[in-house]
Amino acid sequence: MRLTSFVAENRETYGRVAGEDGLIDFGRRCGATYPTLRELIASGDLEAVAKAAGDKLDYSFADVRFLPPIPHPFHILSSGGNFPGHVKEMVDAGMSKGPPPFPGFHIKTPGSLVGHMEPLVKPKASDQFDFENEFAVVIGKECRNAPRERAFDFVLGYSGFHDGSIRDYQLQHSVSAGKNFHRSSSFGPWITTKDEIEDISQLYITTRLNGEVVQHESVGTLYFPVDLLIAYFSSIIRLMPGDVITTGTAGGVGFFRKPQLFMKAGDTLEIEVDGVGVMKHRVIEEA
């Protein structure tokens, strides 16, 4: 099942993707009981609601505006220094000595995120707007101190994530400052439930900027794989249904390229995750 949130007829709702470009509106059918997808997931009634909704399409993609699949998670936890390609480019630049001993992470704010097909906003404050494709894991059940061997029991599914980074602010101010500019990042295009993907270690994440591949790396190469991340984060934070954990970015970011490559107004960015789909954006200048 592919799940997402969206705006249709000036109303925020949610449901599942059907076919190539159709949507079935769960919110229309059960919104009084479960106002958001996060609340439906937490209830444990997702399968029953999906079955009751049937297969009749309510909207096409052209009829709606996509939101982040979970518009307001309790937590958005983004890892760092986790893909070998990205660690190598940091080492080569003298900014790292190698993989960290523990997962590094920063917290994202919901206001920094947009959904599929929504524009990314290049801020007025900087010209160093960089791309970071990440694999996202969405939590389906509350957990605290999850054993690593049971970590996937708490997973709802997987998605794509763009951890938009304003590099000068990240390096000169703080990681949190550089990672949380308004509408600079994205989450989507939807959540693909875990039963649809047999082995996440076989998946690749790919970034295309104006049609050119700039990042491509296997989820199977992570220094800290998904089960370890869930165990680690749940030892610190009580993870809640709808929470998002991202794995860190692949190698190839614009900051370490020679010459450097940053996004500008008019660019087109595509974030692809095998087995999930392609999230697309155009870049606009902040008004």
C-alpha positions as CSV (number, residue, x, y, z in Angstrom):
1,M,0.0,0.0,0.0
2,R,1.2,3.5,-0.8
3,L,-0.1,6.1,1.7
4,T,0.0,9.9,1.5
5,S,-1.6,13.2,2.7
6,F,-2.8,15.8,0.3
7,V,-5.1,18.8,-0.2
8,A,-8.2,18.3,-2.3
9,E,-11.0,20.8,-2.8
10,N,-9.4,23.1,-0.2
11,R,-9.5,20.3,2.4
12,E,-6.5,18.5,4.0
13,T,-7.0,14.8,3.8
14,Y,-5.1,11.5,3.3
15,G,-5.4,8.1,1.7
16,R,-3.7,5.7,-0.6
17,V,-2.3,5.8,-4.1
18,A,-4.0,3.5,-6.6
19,G,-2.8,2.8,-10.1
20,E,-0.4,5.2,-11.8
21,D,-2.0,8.5,-10.8
22,G,-5.1,7.9,-8.7
23,L,-5.9,8.5,-5.0
24,I,-8.5,7.0,-2.7
25,D,-9.5,9.4,0.0
26,F,-9.6,7.8,3.4
27,G,-10.1,11.1,5.2
28,R,-13.4,11.6,3.5
29,R,-14.6,8.2,4.9
30,C,-13.1,8.2,8.4
31,G,-11.8,11.7,9.1
32,A,-14.3,12.3,11.9
33,T,-12.7,9.4,13.8
34,Y,-9.1,9.7,12.5
35,P,-8.5,13.3,11.4
36,T,-5.0,12.6,10.1
37,L,-3.0,9.7,8.7
38,R,-0.8,9.7,11.8
39,E,-3.8,9.2,14.0
40,L,-5.1,6.4,11.7
41,I,-1.7,4.6,11.9
42,A,-1.6,4.9,15.6
43,S,-5.1,3.4,15.9
44,G,-4.0,0.1,14.3
45,D,-7.1,0.3,12.0
46,L,-5.3,1.1,8.8
47,E,-5.9,-2.3,7.1
48,A,-9.6,-2.2,8.0
49,V,-10.1,1.3,6.7
50,A,-8.3,0.5,3.5
51,K,-10.5,-2.5,2.9
52,A,-13.6,-0.6,3.7
53,A,-12.6,2.2,1.3
54,G,-12.5,-0.1,-1.6
55,D,-10.9,0.7,-5.0
56,K,-13.0,3.5,-6.3
57,L,-10.8,6.5,-7.2
58,D,-11.6,9.9,-5.7
59,Y,-9.0,12.0,-7.3
60,S,-6.2,12.0,-9.8
61,F,-2.8,13.5,-9.0
62,A,-3.7,16.6,-11.1
63,D,-6.7,17.3,-8.7
64,V,-4.6,17.6,-5.5
65,R,-1.7,19.2,-3.9
66,F,0.6,16.8,-2.2
67,L,1.6,17.3,1.5
68,P,4.4,15.4,3.2
69,P,2.9,12.0,3.8
70,I,2.9,12.7,7.6
71,P,2.5,16.5,7.7
72,H,3.2,16.8,11.4
73,P,5.2,13.9,12.9
74,F,6.1,14.0,16.6
75,H,9.8,13.5,15.6
76,I,11.8,13.8,12.4
77,L,15.3,12.4,13.1
78,S,17.9,12.7,10.4
79,S,21.1,10.7,10.6
80,G,24.5,11.9,9.3
81,G,27.8,10.4,8.1
82,N,26.2,7.1,7.3
83,F,26.8,6.4,3.6
84,P,30.3,5.5,2.6
85,G,30.3,7.8,-0.4
86,H,29.5,10.9,1.7
87,V,31.9,9.9,4.5
88,K,34.7,9.6,1.9
89,E,34.0,13.0,0.4
90,M,34.1,14.5,3.9
91,V,37.4,12.7,4.7
92,D,38.9,13.8,1.4
93,A,38.0,17.4,2.3
94,G,39.6,17.1,5.8
95,M,36.2,17.5,7.5
96,S,36.0,13.9,8.9
97,K,38.4,11.2,10.1
98,G,36.0,8.4,9.0
99,P,32.7,6.9,10.0
100,P,31.5,8.2,13.4
101,P,31.4,5.7,16.4
102,F,27.7,6.4,16.9
103,P,24.9,7.6,14.6
104,G,25.1,11.4,14.3
105,F,21.7,13.1,13.9
106,H,19.9,16.4,13.8
107,I,16.2,17.2,14.2
108,K,14.1,18.5,11.3
109,T,11.1,20.8,11.8
110,P,7.8,20.1,9.9
111,G,7.9,23.7,8.5
112,S,11.1,22.9,6.6
113,L,9.3,20.2,4.6
114,V,7.2,20.2,1.4
115,G,5.4,17.4,-0.4
116,H,5.8,15.8,-3.8
117,M,5.6,18.3,-6.7
118,E,5.7,21.3,-4.4
119,P,8.4,23.9,-5.0
120,L,11.6,24.0,-2.9
121,V,12.4,27.5,-1.7
122,K,15.9,28.8,-2.1
123,P,16.3,31.3,0.8
124,K,17.3,34.9,0.4
125,A,20.0,34.4,3.1
126,S,22.3,32.2,1.0
127,D,23.4,30.9,-2.4
128,Q,24.6,27.6,-0.9
129,F,21.5,25.6,-1.3
130,D,22.6,21.9,-1.4
131,F,20.8,18.7,-2.1
132,E,20.8,15.6,0.1
133,N,18.9,12.5,-0.9
134,E,18.0,10.2,2.1
135,F,16.1,7.0,2.6
136,A,13.3,7.5,5.1
137,V,11.8,5.0,7.5
138,V,8.3,5.7,9.0
139,I,7.5,4.3,12.4
140,G,4.1,2.4,12.7
141,K,4.0,1.6,16.4
142,E,5.1,3.3,19.5
143,C,8.5,2.0,20.8
144,R,11.0,2.6,23.4
145,N,14.3,0.7,23.8
146,A,13.4,-1.4,20.8
147,P,15.7,-4.5,20.5
148,R,17.6,-4.4,17.2
149,E,16.4,-7.9,16.3
150,R,12.7,-6.7,16.6
151,A,13.2,-3.2,15.1
152,F,11.3,-3.9,11.9
153,D,8.2,-4.9,13.9
154,F,7.8,-1.1,14.6
155,V,8.2,0.0,10.9
156,L,5.2,1.1,8.9
157,G,7.0,1.6,5.6
158,Y,9.5,3.6,3.6
159,S,9.8,6.9,1.7
160,G,12.1,9.4,0.1
161,F,13.5,12.4,1.9
162,H,15.4,15.5,0.8
163,D,17.4,17.0,3.6
164,G,17.9,20.4,2.0
165,S,21.1,22.0,3.4
166,I,22.1,25.7,3.5
167,R,25.8,25.0,3.7
168,D,27.3,28.3,5.0
169,Y,24.7,28.4,7.8
170,Q,25.3,24.7,8.6
171,L,29.0,25.3,8.9
172,Q,29.2,28.8,10.3
173,H,26.0,28.9,12.5
174,S,24.9,25.3,13.4
175,V,23.7,22.1,11.8
176,S,20.2,22.8,13.0
177,A,20.3,26.3,11.4
178,G,21.5,25.0,8.1
179,K,19.0,22.1,8.0
180,N,15.7,23.9,8.8
181,F,15.2,26.7,6.4
182,H,11.5,27.3,5.5
183,R,10.3,24.8,2.8
184,S,13.9,23.8,1.9
185,S,13.4,20.1,2.3
186,S,10.9,17.5,1.3
187,F,9.4,14.1,2.3
188,G,7.6,11.8,-0.1
189,P,6.2,11.1,-2.7
190,W,4.4,8.7,-0.4
191,I,5.0,6.0,2.1
192,T,5.3,2.5,0.7
193,T,4.4,0.0,3.4
194,K,7.0,-2.5,4.3
195,D,5.1,-5.6,3.0
196,E,5.7,-4.1,-0.5
197,I,9.5,-4.2,-0.2
198,E,11.2,-7.5,0.4
199,D,14.8,-6.4,1.1
200,I,15.7,-2.7,1.7
201,S,19.4,-3.5,1.5
202,Q,18.9,-4.0,-2.3
203,L,17.5,-0.6,-2.8
204,Y,19.3,2.4,-4.3
205,I,18.7,6.1,-3.8
206,T,19.3,8.4,-6.8
207,T,19.3,12.2,-7.1
208,R,18.9,14.0,-10.4
209,L,19.5,17.7,-10.8
210,N,18.2,19.1,-14.1
211,G,18.1,15.5,-15.4
212,E,21.7,14.7,-14.5
213,V,22.4,12.0,-11.9
214,V,24.4,13.5,-9.0
215,Q,23.9,10.9,-6.3
216,H,23.4,7.1,-6.5
217,E,24.2,4.8,-3.6
218,S,22.9,1.5,-2.1
219,V,20.9,1.4,1.1
220,G,22.8,-1.9,1.7
221,T,26.1,0.0,2.3
222,L,24.9,2.0,5.4
223,Y,27.4,2.0,8.3
224,F,24.4,2.2,10.6
225,P,21.6,0.2,9.0
226,V,17.9,0.8,9.7
227,D,17.4,-1.7,12.4
228,L,20.4,-0.3,14.4
229,L,19.0,3.3,13.9
230,I,15.7,2.3,15.3
231,A,17.2,0.6,18.3
232,Y,19.6,3.6,18.9
233,F,17.0,6.4,18.5
234,S,14.4,4.5,20.6
235,S,17.0,4.3,23.4
236,I,17.0,8.1,23.5
237,I,13.4,9.0,22.4
238,R,10.1,7.3,22.7
239,L,9.3,6.8,19.0
240,M,5.7,7.4,18.0
241,P,3.5,6.3,15.1
242,G,4.3,8.5,12.1
243,D,7.8,9.4,13.3
244,V,10.4,9.7,10.5
245,I,14.0,8.4,10.7
246,T,16.3,9.2,7.8
247,T,19.5,7.4,7.0
248,G,21.8,10.3,6.0
249,T,22.8,11.3,2.5
250,A,24.6,9.5,-0.3
251,G,27.9,10.8,-1.7
252,G,27.9,13.4,-4.4
253,V,26.5,16.5,-2.6
254,G,27.1,19.8,-4.3
255,F,29.4,21.2,-1.5
256,F,32.2,18.7,-2.2
257,R,32.1,18.9,-6.0
258,K,34.8,20.8,-7.9
259,P,33.4,23.3,-8.9
260,Q,30.7,23.3,-6.2
261,L,27.2,22.8,-7.4
262,F,24.3,24.5,-5.6
263,M,20.7,24.7,-6.5
264,K,19.2,27.9,-7.9
265,A,15.8,29.1,-8.9
266,G,14.6,27.4,-12.1
267,D,16.3,24.1,-11.3
268,T,14.5,20.7,-11.2
269,L,15.3,18.2,-8.5
270,E,14.3,14.5,-8.5
271,I,14.7,12.3,-5.5
272,E,14.2,8.6,-6.3
273,V,14.1,5.6,-4.0
274,D,13.8,2.1,-5.6
275,G,10.5,0.5,-4.7
276,V,9.0,3.7,-3.6
277,G,9.0,6.2,-6.4
278,V,10.3,9.6,-7.6
279,M,9.7,12.9,-5.7
280,K,9.9,15.9,-8.0
281,H,10.4,19.6,-7.3
282,R,11.2,22.8,-9.0
283,V,13.3,25.3,-7.1
284,I,12.0,28.9,-6.6
285,E,13.5,32.0,-5.1
286,E,12.2,33.1,-1.8
287,A,9.7,36.0,-2.3
